[in-house]
Amino acid sequence: MAELMRLRQSSNMNIDFQKMIKKMKTKQISRARLFALSLGSVALAIMGISQASAVTVCNPPAPLSMTFPPLTFEGGADGPAIGQPITSGWGAAIVSPNYLTGDATCLISWGITLPTLEGPIIPNLTYTEDGITYPIFSTNNPGIGIIIGIKAMSAAKYTPVTSITTFSPVPSPSQGMGLAIQAKLIVTGRLTSGVYPIARQRLVRVYTNGPNNVTTPDTDLILNPSTVTITARTCEMLSSTSQNVPLLPVGKNQFSGVGTSAGERLISR
């Protein structure tokens, strides 16, 4: 009988001990869940702060494209000289006063241009105007290149666009930024008489930075298609003195069609 009582007491103690362990485990799980929920709340709060700081405060930048009107050069037999503009003046220009807009937090410190895979800079060839030297970017025509100047509209002077260019508004930083760009076609090789098509081309990429980690999306500066016509005169008299020019005898069978020539001869004056 005594032995039976001891067994019952031992069984009751085991049951109570198991209940106590189960209760402790339940509390432990609840604490773990509470701790996990707390960590989740902290993570969400941090993400919220991070997302708030990463909110774009500037509107998307306006698209940029420029077009040269049809250009015509009329000159000597050798055409325009290498390194010189095809025509006077800046043939293409962009004025975008609302290039970058936003609220009071849209502060811009500087603009940046980066090159594209189209139209690399031509080595060992530059163009200088008003004391400013410009590198020349290539186009789809080996004999025609392009120079570009860029500035914030609040700035006084243009900055020559190079492989990597920086320019700033005045004052810096400024709320938003207007943009002005000008371009000119430059002779980079011998051009004979004819029509030269200028193909569409991504010239450079433009984007801006500012304080408080403000960075805007980049914009491609697009050159739209156009044409250049070269009309080179075959002979030019520099004085009123008459000259006799002996011509070689030429047979009609030496011509193969319209626009062909025969009997070429170097003539010195």
C-alpha positions in Angstrom: 0.0 0.0 0.0 2.8 2.4 0.9 4.6 1.5 -2.3 1.4 2.3 -4.3 1.1 5.7 -2.6 4.8 6.5 -3.5 4.1 5.6 -7.1 1.1 7.9 -7.3 3.0 10.8 -5.7 5.8 10.3 -8.1 3.4 10.2 -11.1 1.7 13.4 -9.9 5.1 15.1 -9.5 6.0 14.1 -13.0 2.8 15.5 -14.4 3.2 18.8 -12.5 6.9 19.0 -13.7 5.8 18.5 -17.3 3.1 21.2 -16.9 5.7 23.6 -15.5 8.1 22.9 -18.4 5.3 23.3 -20.9 4.3 26.6 -19.3 7.9 27.9 -19.4 8.2 26.9 -23.0 5.0 28.8 -23.8 6.3 31.9 -22.1 9.7 31.5 -23.9 7.9 31.2 -27.3 5.8 34.3 -26.5 8.9 36.2 -25.5 10.6 35.1 -28.7 7.6 36.1 -30.8 7.5 39.5 -29.0 11.2 40.0 -29.6 10.8 39.1 -33.3 7.9 41.5 -33.6 9.9 44.2 -31.9 12.8 43.6 -34.4 10.3 43.7 -37.2 8.9 47.0 -36.0 12.4 48.5 -35.7 13.3 47.2 -39.2 10.1 48.7 -40.7 10.9 52.0 -39.0 14.4 52.0 -40.4 13.1 51.2 -43.8 10.6 54.0 -43.5 13.3 56.4 -42.6 15.6 55.2 -45.4 12.8 55.3 -48.0 11.9 58.8 -46.8 15.5 60.0 -47.3 15.6 58.4 -50.7 12.4 60.1 -52.0 13.1 61.9 -55.3 12.7 65.6 -54.5 13.3 66.8 -58.1 10.9 66.2 -61.0 12.3 64.0 -63.9 14.6 66.1 -66.1 13.3 67.3 -69.5 14.5 65.5 -72.7 17.4 67.1 -74.6 17.8 67.1 -78.3 19.3 69.5 -80.9 19.1 69.8 -84.6 21.3 71.6 -87.1 19.5 73.3 -90.0 20.7 72.1 -93.4 24.2 73.7 -93.7 25.9 74.7 -97.0 29.6 75.5 -97.5 30.8 77.2 -100.7 34.5 77.6 -101.1 37.7 76.5 -102.8 38.4 73.2 -104.4 39.8 71.7 -101.2 36.7 72.6 -99.3 36.8 74.0 -95.7 40.1 73.6 -93.9 40.5 70.8 -91.3 39.9 72.1 -87.8 37.6 74.9 -88.9 33.8 75.3 -88.5 31.7 74.5 -91.6 29.7 77.7 -91.1 30.1 80.7 -88.8 28.0 80.9 -85.6 26.7 78.1 -83.4 24.5 76.0 -85.7 22.4 74.3 -83.0 21.3 75.4 -79.6 19.1 74.3 -76.7 17.6 76.6 -74.1 15.7 74.7 -71.4 14.8 77.0 -68.5 12.7 74.2 -66.8 15.2 71.4 -67.4 15.1 70.5 -63.7 12.4 71.6 -61.3 11.1 70.6 -57.9 10.2 71.8 -54.4 12.5 73.6 -52.0 14.5 70.5 -51.4 15.4 70.1 -55.0 18.9 71.7 -54.6 21.4 71.3 -57.3 25.1 71.9 -56.8 26.5 70.8 -60.1 25.8 69.1 -63.5 27.8 66.4 -65.0 28.2 65.0 -68.5 29.5 61.5 -69.3 30.4 60.0 -72.7 28.4 57.5 -74.6 29.6 54.7 -76.9 28.6 56.8 -79.9 30.8 59.5 -81.2 34.1 59.3 -79.3 36.5 62.3 -79.0 38.8 62.6 -82.0 42.4 62.5 -80.7 44.9 65.3 -81.4 42.3 67.7 -82.8 40.7 70.6 -81.0 38.9 73.8 -81.9 39.5 77.1 -80.0 37.0 80.0 -79.9 37.1 83.1 -77.6 40.0 81.6 -75.7 38.1 78.4 -75.0 39.4 75.1 -76.4 36.9 72.4 -77.3 37.6 68.7 -78.0 35.9 67.5 -81.1 33.5 64.5 -81.0 33.2 62.4 -84.1 29.9 61.9 -86.1 29.0 59.2 -88.6 30.9 61.1 -91.2 34.7 60.8 -90.9 35.3 64.3 -92.2 32.8 66.0 -89.8 33.0 66.4 -86.1 31.0 68.3 -83.5 31.9 70.6 -80.5 29.5 71.2 -77.6 29.3 73.9 -74.9 27.1 73.5 -71.9 26.1 75.7 -68.9 23.5 76.3 -66.3 21.3 79.1 -67.4 22.2 81.1 -64.3 26.0 80.9 -65.2 27.7 83.4 -67.5 30.0 81.2 -69.6 29.7 77.9 -71.4 31.9 75.0 -70.4 33.4 72.9 -73.2 32.0 69.4 -73.1 34.8 66.8 -72.7 34.8 63.1 -71.8 33.7 64.1 -68.3 32.4 67.6 -67.7 31.2 69.4 -64.6 29.4 72.7 -64.5 27.5 74.6 -61.7 24.6 76.9 -61.3 25.0 80.3 -59.7 24.6 80.3 -56.8 25.5 76.7 -56.0 23.4 75.0 -54.8 20.3 76.4 -56.5 16.7 75.2 -56.4 16.3 73.4 -59.7 18.4 74.3 -62.8 17.8 75.6 -66.3 20.2 74.4 -69.0 21.7 75.9 -72.1 23.6 73.9 -74.8 25.2 75.0 -78.1 27.0 73.0 -80.8 29.0 73.6 -83.9 30.1 71.3 -86.8 33.9 71.2 -87.4 35.8 69.8 -90.4 37.9 66.9 -89.4 38.9 65.5 -92.8 38.9 66.5 -96.5 35.4 67.2 -97.8 34.7 67.3 -101.5 31.6 68.5 -103.2 28.5 66.6 -102.2 25.8 66.1 -99.6 26.8 64.6 -96.3 24.0 63.2 -94.1 24.5 63.6 -90.3 22.8 60.6 -88.6 21.0 60.6 -85.2 23.5 60.2 -82.4 23.6 60.1 -78.6 26.2 62.7 -77.8 26.6 62.6 -74.0 24.6 61.8 -70.9 23.7 64.6 -68.6 22.7 64.4 -64.9 22.9 66.5 -61.7 23.9 66.1 -58.1 23.2 68.1 -55.0 23.5 68.2 -51.2 21.7 65.6 -49.0 22.4 62.9 -51.6 20.2 64.4 -54.2 20.9 62.7 -57.5 18.7 63.0 -60.6 18.2 60.5 -63.4 20.5 61.0 -66.4 19.3 62.4 -69.8 20.7 61.6 -73.2 21.7 64.6 -75.3 20.4 63.6 -78.8 21.7 65.0 -82.1 18.9 64.8 -84.6 19.6 63.9 -88.3 20.5 66.8 -90.7 22.6 67.4 -93.8 25.7 69.3 -94.8 26.2 70.3 -98.5 29.7 71.1 -99.7 30.0 73.1 -103.0 33.7 73.3 -103.8 34.7 75.3 -106.8 37.2 73.6 -109.1 39.2 76.7 -109.9 39.6 80.1 -108.4 41.4 83.2 -109.9 43.1 85.3 -107.2 43.7 88.3 -109.6 42.3 89.7 -112.8 45.4 88.6 -114.7 44.4 86.1 -117.5 45.9 82.7 -117.6 46.3 80.2 -120.4 45.5 76.7 -119.2 46.6 74.0 -121.6 44.3 71.0 -121.5 45.2 67.4 -122.4 43.5 65.8 -125.4 40.6 63.6 -124.2 38.6 61.0 -126.1 34.9 60.5 -125.4 35.6 56.8 -124.7 37.5 57.9 -121.6 34.3 59.0 -119.9 32.2 56.3 -118.3 29.1 58.4 -117.5 27.7 61.6 -116.0 30.0 63.1 -113.3 33.2 61.3 -114.4 36.4 63.0 -115.5 39.4 62.3 -117.6 42.7 63.9 -118.5 43.5 65.2 -115.0 46.6 67.4 -114.8 48.2 69.4 -112.1 48.3 73.1 -113.0 50.5 75.6 -111.1 49.8 79.3 -111.0 
